Amino acid sequence: MSQNSRDFIWKMVMGGQGGVGKTTILYRFVHREFVENMKLTIGVDFHKKVIVRNGYSIELVLWDLGGQEQFRDLHDGYIKGSTGGFVCFDMSRRPTLDYSREWITMFQTCIPDMPILLVGTKYDLIENDSESYKTIVEDANALVKEYGLLGFVITSAKSNLNVDETIYYMIDSILYSMKV
């Protein structure tokens, strides 16, 4: 295999309400660092990263969809052709979980069989509040069941909790479904 040869090139999209930490999660995954005050994504942005997983060279093109309402009309075009999707919510701001329904519906409308992971971000902000944690996890798992999602993952870009594992879980699930 040549240096530029890839077994797969996969487009993945990350959506969720503005300020939930989508860009920070992607930046942590791609650049291996945490940025405290990340700039708001205007419209869309993307990151690329090549990984080797289960013996396959995979180029990931990770699309970061701006969460503000004024960008909503752009999203369908960026979702189309995606191999997987991540819908993020801020675990310290309960309304962002409820808002995830709109993102899930948008993803499933564009690509009905696309695997979607529900991603709870900013765990570091609630890790010492067991009641909030219990409630949000129960509600997130109910959403996974209701919409038939791939699963629910808790992350923190700040403490680097499950950032890589979230992306790798999606990749492994896609590889498994391809039976390669």
C-alpha positions in Angstrom: 0.0 0.0 0.0 1.4 3.4 -0.9 1.7 6.2 1.6 -1.3 8.0 0.1 -3.4 4.8 -0.3 -6.4 4.5 1.9 -8.7 1.5 2.4 -11.6 3.8 3.2 -12.4 7.5 3.2 -15.3 8.2 5.5 -17.2 11.4 6.0 -18.7 11.7 9.5 -20.8 14.6 10.8 -21.1 16.0 14.3 -24.1 18.0 15.2 -25.8 19.5 18.3 -26.9 22.8 19.7 -24.3 25.7 19.7 -21.8 25.6 22.5 -22.2 22.0 23.5 -18.5 21.2 22.7 -18.5 19.7 19.2 -15.5 21.6 18.0 -13.6 21.0 21.2 -14.2 17.2 21.0 -13.0 17.2 17.4 -10.0 19.4 18.1 -9.0 17.1 21.0 -9.3 14.0 18.8 -7.4 15.5 15.8 -4.8 17.7 17.4 -4.4 16.0 20.8 -5.0 19.1 22.9 -7.7 20.9 24.8 -8.6 24.5 24.0 -10.4 26.2 26.8 -12.2 29.0 24.9 -12.9 27.5 21.4 -14.4 29.9 18.9 -18.0 29.3 17.8 -18.3 27.4 14.5 -19.8 29.7 11.8 -21.7 27.5 9.4 -19.5 24.4 9.1 -15.9 23.4 9.5 -14.1 20.1 9.0 -11.1 18.2 10.2 -9.2 15.3 8.6 -7.3 12.6 10.2 -5.9 9.3 9.0 -6.0 6.4 11.4 -5.2 2.7 11.1 -7.9 0.5 12.7 -8.2 -3.2 12.6 -5.5 -3.2 9.8 -7.4 -0.7 7.6 -6.1 2.7 6.7 -9.1 5.1 7.1 -9.2 8.7 6.2 -11.7 10.5 8.4 -13.3 13.7 7.2 -15.1 15.0 10.3 -17.6 17.7 9.6 -18.4 20.1 12.5 -21.9 21.5 11.9 -22.6 24.9 13.5 -25.4 24.6 16.0 -27.1 27.9 15.6 -30.5 28.1 14.0 -29.4 30.4 11.1 -27.1 27.6 9.8 -29.8 24.9 9.8 -30.6 25.3 6.1 -27.0 24.3 5.2 -26.9 21.1 7.1 -28.7 18.6 4.8 -26.1 19.2 2.1 -23.3 18.4 4.5 -25.0 15.4 6.1 -25.6 13.7 2.7 -23.0 11.0 2.0 -22.0 10.6 5.6 -20.9 7.2 6.9 -21.7 8.0 10.6 -23.1 10.8 12.8 -22.5 12.1 16.3 -25.3 14.1 18.0 -23.8 16.0 21.0 -25.3 17.6 24.0 -23.8 19.4 27.0 -24.4 17.3 30.1 -24.4 20.4 32.3 -27.2 22.0 30.2 -30.3 19.7 30.2 -32.2 21.5 27.4 -29.4 20.6 25.0 -30.3 16.9 25.4 -34.0 17.7 24.5 -32.8 19.7 21.5 -30.9 16.6 20.3 -34.2 15.2 19.0 -34.1 17.7 16.2 -30.6 16.7 15.2 -31.3 13.0 15.3 -34.4 13.5 13.2 -32.4 15.6 10.7 -29.7 13.0 10.4 -32.2 10.1 10.1 -34.2 12.0 7.5 -31.1 12.6 5.3 -29.7 9.1 5.8 -32.2 6.7 7.4 -29.7 3.9 8.1 -26.7 6.0 9.2 -25.3 4.9 12.5 -25.7 7.7 15.1 -24.0 8.0 18.5 -25.5 10.3 21.1 -22.5 12.0 22.8 -22.8 13.7 26.3 -20.1 16.3 26.5 -18.6 18.3 29.4 -18.9 15.4 31.9 -16.2 17.3 33.9 -18.8 19.9 34.8 -21.2 17.4 36.4 -19.0 14.6 37.6 -19.5 15.6 41.3 -23.3 15.9 41.0 -24.6 12.3 41.2 -28.2 13.2 40.9 -27.8 15.2 37.7 -25.6 12.5 36.3 -28.1 9.7 37.0 -31.0 11.7 35.5 -29.2 12.7 32.4 -27.9 9.2 31.7 -31.3 7.7 32.1 -32.8 10.2 29.8 -30.0 9.8 27.2 -30.4 6.1 27.2 -34.2 6.4 26.7 -33.5 8.7 23.7 -31.1 6.0 22.3 -33.8 3.4 22.6 -36.6 5.6 21.2 -34.6 6.5 18.0 -32.7 3.3 17.6 -29.3 4.9 17.9 -26.0 3.1 18.1 -25.5 4.1 21.7 -24.7 6.8 24.2 -21.2 7.9 25.2 -20.1 10.2 28.0 -17.1 12.5 27.1 -15.0 15.3 28.4 -12.6 17.0 26.0 -11.0 18.8 29.0 -10.1 15.6 30.9 -9.8 13.6 27.6 -12.5 11.2 28.8 -13.7 8.8 26.0 -12.8 11.2 23.2 -10.8 8.7 21.1 -13.0 5.9 22.3 -16.1 7.6 20.9 -14.7 8.0 17.4 -13.2 4.5 17.5 -16.5 2.9 18.6 -18.2 4.4 15.6 -15.4 3.2 13.3 -15.5 -0.3 14.8 -19.3 -0.4 14.4 -19.1 0.6 10.8 -16.3 -1.9 10.0 -18.4 -4.7 11.8 -21.5 -3.8 9.8 -19.4 -4.1 6.6 -18.3 -7.5 7.7 -14.7 -6.8 6.8 
